[in-house]
Amino acid sequence: MAKESLIKQSLPLSLILASRFFGLFIVMPILSLYALSLQGSSPILIGIAMGGYALTQVLFQIPFGFLSDKFGRKSMIALGLVVFVFGSLVCALSADIYWLIVGRLMQGAGAVGGVISAMIADLVREENRTKAMALMGGTISLSFTFALILGPILGAHYGIPSLFWITCILALFGLVILFVAVPNTPKVTYRFTNQSGEYNAILKNKNLQIMNLTNFLQKGFMTLAFLIIPIALVKGFEMPKEDLWQVYIPASLLGFFAMAPAAILAEKRGKFKAVMIVGILFFVFSYLLMLSESQAVFIFGVLVFFVGFSIHEPIMQSLASRYCKAHQKGSAMGIFTSFGYLGSFFGALLGGHFYTFFSMLSITMFVVITSFLWILSFSLLANPTMQKNLYLSLKNRITNETLEVLGELRGVLEWYINESEQVVVVKYDKHLLEEAEILEFARGHLEGYFDLGDSK
């Protein structure tokens, strides 16, 4: 696939997701301080206000993903953005902690993250998917950086409600991009059995379970960090809140530059699991550093945390999408994204409890122990680099019933017809089957259907 085509197919969706994350990130650095000033606030309610959007993301992400498989990605993305607009309006107009929580819950109900990831996976071939996800991750990272710069500055000068108005405008901008610049997904027909059995298979898939756990813990540690960092810097080290950007900018930039080598190592060298484990070790090191009573050491811990978090971003969603069938992407990525938001909710909620009733030491001990158990789970994760795709160009129309003969080949994992591009996609285990064997089989059993000279 040409570079221009990859950008055209994934950049508009990346911009939609980035603008949405910008709206969430711009308030994160100072939301805990703002919520503390609202009527009726308490550390526990502040944690709910910070992580409440994640709770409704959990509830709505899977239905959005399921419905997008049935009724199309674009319509569900549009619905989610509209709901997000109304949630942002409620947050902007809230006068106490309870209305802020209601608004955050409404923001989360526009759960389109998994649908957008699934749509990118629909548009981009698997061999280029990590590049597309890295582009998406890089776009989000840039929005993250600008949000962390602008949030404390604009919030200090114009008030936090102004940030929610910006969020509302950006969501409307995302709607424009969706209908003007996002291409339609290809028409694809699949081979699958009964629907309930397929969705049970998603939940029972060991590899997807590990990736769901991974997203849960990664996002949980992120929200936990965002709860701790501004409070510790402002309340503990007496840093003016309008100066928080001086910490967040270098941290975000370091994270941004860590993404490219992480993606290259995972994609080109097949080191997916190794890269994930390195990111976890960075989490452990960062929380240990943030135990320090020295401001310089604490800030260094923040830098390390952002690098660890960014190492994961370009490969997590791409990796998860490799473990599900083509027709399950919307539902599988919806479940995967739900676990991430569930982690965000519990990270904020548990962080509020730990920080209130215990200490930073208890938080660090929890992170360290959980991280090493997390690393152990990767020993059970299959190596995705053993799976390859073969694209067979169609000369004449063919049905999935005719393609059932491919089931005779040991090592064929899945096949489906991309009617828009007029190709049959055959996924196979390269340890069990060679590309030449599939081509030879196609010549003998499916003669006349394929232009085998153009297969690639």
C-alpha positions as CSV (number, residue, x, y, z in Angstrom):
1,M,0.0,0.0,0.0
2,A,1.3,3.4,-0.9
3,K,2.2,5.8,1.8
4,E,-0.3,8.3,0.5
5,S,-3.0,5.7,0.7
6,L,-2.1,4.8,4.2
7,I,-2.3,8.4,5.3
8,K,-5.5,9.0,3.5
9,Q,-7.2,6.0,5.1
10,S,-6.0,6.5,8.6
11,L,-5.2,10.2,9.2
12,P,-8.8,11.6,9.2
13,L,-9.9,8.9,11.7
14,S,-6.8,9.6,13.8
15,L,-7.6,13.3,13.8
16,I,-11.2,12.6,15.0
17,L,-9.8,10.4,17.9
18,A,-7.0,12.9,18.6
19,S,-9.5,15.8,18.8
20,R,-11.6,13.8,21.2
21,F,-8.7,12.9,23.4
22,F,-7.5,16.5,23.3
23,G,-10.8,17.4,24.9
24,L,-10.3,14.8,27.6
25,F,-6.6,15.5,28.1
26,I,-6.8,19.3,28.3
27,V,-8.6,19.1,31.6
28,M,-6.7,16.1,33.1
29,P,-3.6,18.0,34.4
30,I,-5.7,20.3,36.6
31,L,-9.1,18.6,36.9
32,S,-8.4,17.2,40.3
33,L,-7.5,20.7,41.6
34,Y,-10.6,22.2,39.9
35,A,-12.9,19.5,41.3
36,L,-11.4,20.1,44.8
37,S,-12.8,23.7,44.6
38,L,-16.3,22.7,43.7
39,Q,-19.2,22.5,46.1
40,G,-19.6,19.0,47.7
41,S,-16.2,17.7,46.6
42,S,-14.3,15.0,48.4
43,P,-11.3,12.9,47.4
44,I,-13.5,10.0,46.5
45,L,-15.9,12.1,44.4
46,I,-12.9,13.8,42.7
47,G,-11.7,10.3,41.7
48,I,-15.1,9.6,40.3
49,A,-15.2,12.9,38.4
50,M,-11.8,12.1,36.9
51,G,-12.5,8.5,36.0
52,G,-16.3,8.6,35.6
53,Y,-16.1,9.0,31.9
54,A,-14.3,5.7,31.8
55,L,-17.2,3.9,33.6
56,T,-19.7,4.8,30.9
57,Q,-17.1,4.0,28.3
58,V,-17.0,0.5,29.7
59,L,-20.8,0.2,29.5
60,F,-21.2,1.6,26.0
61,Q,-18.0,0.6,24.2
62,I,-19.1,-3.0,23.6
63,P,-22.6,-2.1,22.3
64,F,-21.1,0.6,20.0
65,G,-18.6,-2.0,18.7
66,F,-21.3,-4.6,18.2
67,L,-23.7,-2.2,16.5
68,S,-20.9,-0.9,14.2
69,D,-20.4,-4.5,13.0
70,K,-24.1,-4.6,12.1
71,F,-24.9,-1.1,11.0
72,G,-21.7,0.5,9.9
73,R,-18.8,2.3,11.5
74,K,-19.6,5.9,10.4
75,S,-23.1,6.1,11.8
76,M,-21.9,4.9,15.3
77,I,-19.0,7.2,15.3
78,A,-21.3,10.1,14.5
79,L,-23.7,9.1,17.3
80,G,-20.8,8.9,19.8
81,L,-19.5,12.3,18.9
82,V,-23.0,13.9,19.4
83,V,-23.3,12.3,22.8
84,F,-19.8,13.6,23.7
85,V,-20.8,17.2,22.7
86,F,-23.8,17.1,25.1
87,G,-21.6,15.7,27.9
88,S,-19.1,18.5,27.4
89,L,-21.8,21.1,27.6
90,V,-23.0,19.7,30.9
91,C,-19.4,19.8,32.3
92,A,-19.0,23.4,31.1
93,L,-22.2,24.5,32.8
94,S,-21.8,22.5,36.1
95,A,-21.8,24.4,39.3
96,D,-21.0,21.5,41.7
97,I,-19.1,18.2,41.8
98,Y,-22.3,16.2,41.1
99,W,-23.1,17.9,37.8
100,L,-19.5,17.6,36.8
101,I,-19.7,13.9,37.4
102,V,-22.9,13.7,35.3
103,G,-21.2,15.5,32.5
104,R,-18.1,13.3,32.6
105,L,-20.4,10.2,32.6
106,M,-22.1,11.6,29.5
107,Q,-18.8,12.3,27.8
108,G,-17.8,8.7,28.3
109,A,-21.1,7.4,26.9
110,G,-19.9,8.6,23.4
111,A,-17.8,5.4,23.3
112,V,-16.3,5.4,19.8
113,G,-12.6,4.6,20.5
114,G,-13.0,0.9,19.7
115,V,-15.1,1.6,16.6
116,I,-12.5,4.0,15.2
117,S,-9.7,1.4,15.8
118,A,-11.9,-1.2,14.1
119,M,-12.5,1.1,11.1
120,I,-8.8,1.7,10.7
121,A,-8.2,-2.1,10.9
122,D,-10.9,-2.4,8.1
123,L,-9.3,0.1,5.9
124,V,-5.6,-0.8,6.3
125,R,-4.1,-4.2,5.5
126,E,-2.6,-6.1,8.5
127,E,1.0,-5.7,7.3
128,N,0.6,-1.9,7.5
129,R,-1.6,-1.8,10.6
130,T,1.1,-1.1,13.1
131,K,2.1,1.9,10.9
132,A,-1.5,3.1,10.9
133,M,-1.8,2.6,14.6
134,A,1.5,4.4,15.2
135,L,0.2,7.3,13.1
136,M,-2.9,7.3,15.2
137,G,-0.8,7.1,18.4
138,G,1.5,9.8,17.2
139,T,-1.5,12.1,16.4
140,I,-3.0,11.4,19.8
141,S,0.4,12.0,21.4
142,L,0.7,15.4,19.7
143,S,-2.8,16.3,20.8
144,F,-1.8,15.1,24.3
145,T,1.2,17.4,24.3
146,F,-0.7,20.5,23.2
147,A,-3.4,19.7,25.7
148,L,-1.0,19.5,28.5
149,I,0.6,22.8,27.4
150,L,-2.7,24.7,26.9
151,G,-4.7,23.1,29.7
152,P,-3.0,24.7,32.7
153,I,-2.4,28.0,30.9
154,L,-6.0,28.5,29.6
155,G,-7.5,27.1,32.7
156,A,-5.5,29.5,34.9
157,H,-6.5,32.5,32.8
158,Y,-10.0,31.7,31.6
159,G,-11.3,29.1,34.0
160,I,-11.8,25.3,33.6
161,P,-15.3,25.7,32.1
162,S,-13.6,27.3,29.0
163,L,-11.7,24.0,28.5
164,F,-15.0,22.1,28.2
165,W,-16.3,24.6,25.6
166,I,-13.2,23.9,23.6
167,T,-13.9,20.2,24.0
168,C,-17.4,20.7,22.6
169,I,-16.2,22.6,19.6
170,L,-13.5,20.0,18.8
171,A,-16.2,17.2,18.9
172,L,-18.2,19.2,16.3
173,F,-15.1,19.5,14.2
174,G,-14.7,15.8,14.4
175,L,-18.2,15.3,12.9
176,V,-17.2,17.5,9.9
177,I,-14.0,15.4,9.3
178,L,-16.0,12.2,9.6
179,F,-18.4,13.0,6.7
180,V,-16.0,15.0,4.6
181,A,-12.6,13.2,4.7
182,V,-13.2,9.6,6.1
183,P,-13.4,7.0,3.3
184,N,-16.1,4.3,3.4
185,T,-15.0,0.9,4.7
186,P,-14.6,-1.8,2.1
187,K,-17.5,-4.2,1.5
188,V,-16.4,-7.5,3.0
189,T,-18.0,-10.9,3.2
190,Y,-16.9,-13.4,5.8
191,R,-17.1,-17.1,6.5
192,F,-18.4,-17.7,10.0
193,T,-20.8,-20.0,11.9
194,N,-23.4,-19.0,14.5
195,Q,-23.2,-15.5,15.9
196,S,-23.4,-16.3,19.6
197,G,-20.7,-18.9,19.2
198,E,-18.4,-16.3,17.5
199,Y,-18.9,-13.7,20.3
200,N,-18.3,-16.4,23.0
201,A,-15.1,-17.2,21.1
202,I,-13.9,-13.6,21.5
203,L,-14.4,-13.7,25.3
204,K,-12.7,-17.1,25.6
205,N,-9.7,-16.2,23.4
206,K,-6.7,-16.4,25.6
207,N,-4.6,-13.9,23.6
208,L,-7.4,-11.4,23.7
209,Q,-7.9,-11.9,27.4
210,I,-4.2,-11.0,28.0
211,M,-4.5,-7.9,25.7
212,N,-7.7,-6.8,27.5
213,L,-5.8,-7.1,30.8
214,T,-2.9,-5.2,29.4
215,N,-5.2,-2.3,28.3
216,F,-6.9,-2.3,31.7
217,L,-3.6,-2.0,33.6
218,Q,-1.9,0.4,31.3
219,K,-4.8,2.9,31.4
220,G,-5.3,2.3,35.1
221,F,-1.7,3.3,35.8
222,M,-2.1,6.3,33.5
223,T,-5.1,7.7,35.4
224,L,-3.5,6.9,38.7
225,A,-0.5,9.0,37.7
226,F,-2.6,11.9,36.5
227,L,-4.4,11.9,39.9
228,I,-1.1,11.9,41.8
229,I,1.2,14.2,39.7
230,P,-0.6,17.5,39.8
231,I,-1.6,17.2,43.5
232,A,2.0,16.2,44.5
233,L,3.6,19.0,42.4
234,V,1.1,21.7,43.5
235,K,0.3,20.7,47.1
236,G,3.5,18.8,48.0
237,F,6.2,20.7,46.1
238,E,4.3,24.0,45.9
239,M,4.6,24.4,42.2
240,P,2.2,27.0,40.7
241,K,-0.5,25.1,38.7
242,E,0.1,27.4,35.7
243,D,3.7,26.0,35.6
244,L,2.7,22.4,35.3
245,W,3.2,22.6,31.5
246,Q,7.0,22.9,32.2
247,V,6.8,19.2,33.4
248,Y,4.3,17.9,31.0
249,I,5.9,19.3,27.8
250,P,9.3,17.5,28.1
251,A,7.5,14.4,29.4
252,S,5.2,14.3,26.4
253,L,8.0,15.0,23.9
254,L,10.1,12.2,25.3
255,G,7.1,9.9,25.1
256,F,6.5,11.0,21.5
257,F,10.0,10.2,20.4
258,A,9.9,6.8,22.1
259,M,7.0,5.7,20.0
260,A,8.9,5.3,16.6
261,P,11.6,2.9,17.9
262,A,9.0,0.9,19.8
263,A,6.9,0.5,16.7
264,I,9.9,-0.5,14.6
265,L,11.2,-3.1,17.1
266,A,7.7,-4.6,17.3
267,E,6.8,-4.6,13.6
268,K,10.1,-5.1,11.8
269,R,11.9,-7.3,14.4
270,G,8.8,-9.1,15.7
271,K,9.6,-8.0,19.3
272,F,6.0,-7.3,20.4
273,K,6.2,-9.0,23.8
274,A,9.7,-7.6,24.6
275,V,8.5,-4.0,23.8
276,M,5.5,-4.4,26.0
277,I,7.6,-5.8,28.9
278,V,10.0,-2.9,28.7
279,G,7.1,-0.4,28.9
280,I,5.9,-2.2,32.1
281,L,9.4,-2.0,33.6
282,F,9.4,1.8,32.9
283,F,6.1,2.0,34.9
284,V,7.7,0.3,37.9
285,F,10.8,2.5,37.8
286,S,8.7,5.7,37.4
287,Y,6.5,5.0,40.5
288,L,9.6,4.1,42.5
289,L,11.1,7.5,41.5
290,M,7.9,9.3,42.4
291,L,8.3,8.1,46.0
292,S,11.2,10.6,46.4
293,E,10.8,13.8,48.5
294,S,13.1,15.5,46.0
295,Q,11.2,17.5,43.4
296,A,13.8,16.8,40.7
297,V,13.7,13.1,41.3
298,F,9.9,13.1,41.3
299,I,9.8,15.0,38.0
300,F,12.3,12.5,36.5
301,G,9.9,9.8,37.5
302,V,7.1,11.6,35.6
303,L,9.4,11.6,32.5
304,V,10.1,7.9,32.8
305,F,6.4,7.2,33.2
306,F,5.5,9.0,30.0
307,V,8.1,7.1,28.1
308,G,6.8,3.8,29.4
309,F,3.2,4.7,28.5
310,S,4.2,5.9,25.0
311,I,6.2,2.7,24.2
312,H,2.9,0.8,24.5
313,E,0.7,3.1,22.4
314,P,1.7,2.3,18.8
315,I,1.4,-1.5,19.2
316,M,-1.3,-2.3,21.7
317,Q,-4.3,-1.9,19.5
318,S,-2.6,-3.3,16.4
319,L,-1.5,-6.4,18.5
320,A,-5.0,-6.9,19.9
321,S,-6.6,-6.7,16.4
322,R,-4.4,-9.5,15.2
323,Y,-5.9,-12.1,17.6
324,C,-9.5,-11.8,16.3
325,K,-11.3,-12.8,13.1
326,A,-12.0,-10.2,10.5
327,H,-15.7,-10.0,11.1
328,Q,-15.2,-9.7,14.9
329,K,-13.0,-6.6,14.9
330,G,-15.7,-4.1,16.0
331,S,-16.8,-6.3,18.9
332,A,-13.3,-7.4,19.9
333,M,-11.9,-3.9,19.8
334,G,-14.9,-2.6,21.7
335,I,-14.2,-5.1,24.5
336,F,-10.5,-4.3,24.4
337,T,-11.2,-0.5,24.6
338,S,-13.8,-1.1,27.4
339,F,-11.2,-2.8,29.5
340,G,-8.9,0.2,29.0
341,Y,-11.6,2.6,30.2
342,L,-12.5,0.3,33.1
343,G,-8.8,0.5,34.1
344,S,-9.0,4.3,33.9
345,F,-12.1,4.3,36.2
346,F,-10.5,2.0,38.8
347,G,-7.2,3.8,38.6
348,A,-8.8,7.1,39.5
349,L,-11.1,5.5,42.1
350,L,-8.5,3.4,43.8
351,G,-6.0,6.3,43.6
352,G,-8.3,8.6,45.4
353,H,-8.8,6.0,48.2
354,F,-5.1,5.1,48.5
355,Y,-4.0,8.7,48.4
356,T,-6.6,9.7,51.1
357,F,-6.3,6.8,53.5
358,F,-2.8,5.4,53.0
359,S,0.2,6.9,51.3
360,M,2.2,7.1,48.1
361,L,4.1,4.1,49.3
362,S,1.0,2.0,49.2
363,I,0.3,3.1,45.6
364,T,3.8,2.2,44.5
365,M,3.7,-1.2,46.2
366,F,0.5,-2.0,44.4
367,V,1.9,-0.9,41.0
368,V,5.1,-2.9,41.5
369,I,3.4,-6.2,42.5
370,T,0.8,-5.9,39.8
371,S,3.4,-5.1,37.2
372,F,5.4,-8.2,37.8
373,L,2.2,-10.4,37.6
374,W,1.4,-8.5,34.4
375,I,4.8,-9.4,32.9
376,L,4.2,-13.1,33.8
377,S,1.0,-13.1,31.8
378,F,2.9,-12.4,28.6
379,S,4.5,-15.9,28.8
380,L,1.0,-17.2,27.7
381,L,0.6,-14.7,24.8
382,A,1.1,-16.2,21.3
383,N,3.6,-14.7,19.0
384,P,1.6,-12.8,16.3
385,T,4.5,-12.7,13.8
386,M,3.8,-16.3,13.0
387,Q,0.6,-15.2,11.1
388,K,0.8,-14.0,7.5
389,N,-1.8,-12.8,5.0
390,L,-1.9,-13.7,1.3
391,Y,-3.9,-11.4,-1.1
392,L,-5.4,-13.2,-4.1
393,S,-6.7,-10.9,-6.9
394,L,-10.1,-12.1,-8.2
395,K,-10.8,-12.5,-12.0
396,N,-14.3,-13.8,-11.5
397,R,-16.9,-13.6,-8.7
398,I,-16.6,-16.2,-6.0
399,T,-18.5,-17.1,-2.8
400,N,-17.4,-18.2,0.6
401,E,-19.1,-21.5,0.0
402,T,-16.7,-22.1,-3.0
403,L,-13.7,-21.1,-0.8
404,E,-14.6,-23.7,1.9
405,V,-12.1,-25.9,0.0
406,L,-9.3,-23.9,1.6
407,G,-10.2,-25.6,4.9
408,E,-8.4,-28.7,3.6
409,L,-5.1,-26.8,4.0
410,R,-3.6,-27.3,7.4
411,G,-2.4,-23.9,8.6
412,V,-5.1,-21.7,7.0
413,L,-6.6,-19.7,9.9
414,E,-9.2,-17.6,8.1
415,W,-10.3,-16.2,4.8
416,Y,-12.7,-13.5,3.6
417,I,-13.6,-11.6,0.4
418,N,-12.9,-7.9,0.1
419,E,-15.4,-7.1,-2.6
420,S,-14.4,-3.4,-2.8
421,E,-10.8,-4.3,-3.8
422,Q,-11.8,-7.6,-5.5
423,V,-9.3,-9.7,-3.5
424,V,-9.6,-12.8,-1.3
425,V,-7.6,-12.5,1.9
426,V,-6.1,-15.7,3.3
427,K,-4.6,-15.7,6.8
428,Y,-2.3,-18.6,7.5
429,D,0.3,-19.8,10.0
430,K,3.7,-19.6,8.3
431,H,5.1,-22.3,10.5
432,L,2.5,-24.8,9.1
433,L,2.1,-23.5,5.6
434,E,4.0,-21.7,2.9
435,E,2.7,-19.1,0.5
436,A,3.7,-21.3,-2.5
437,E,1.6,-24.2,-1.2
438,I,-1.5,-21.9,-1.0
439,L,-0.9,-20.7,-4.6
440,E,-0.4,-24.2,-5.9
441,F,-3.6,-25.4,-4.1
442,A,-5.5,-22.4,-5.6
443,R,-4.3,-23.3,-9.1
444,G,-5.5,-26.9,-8.7
445,H,-8.8,-26.4,-6.9
446,L,-9.9,-22.8,-7.7
447,E,-8.7,-22.4,-11.3
448,G,-10.3,-19.5,-13.1
449,Y,-11.2,-17.5,-10.1
450,F,-7.9,-15.8,-9.4
451,D,-5.2,-13.8,-11.3
452,L,-2.4,-15.6,-9.5
453,G,0.2,-13.6,-11.2
454,D,-0.9,-10.5,-9.3
455,S,-1.1,-12.2,-5.9
456,K,1.1,-10.4,-3.3
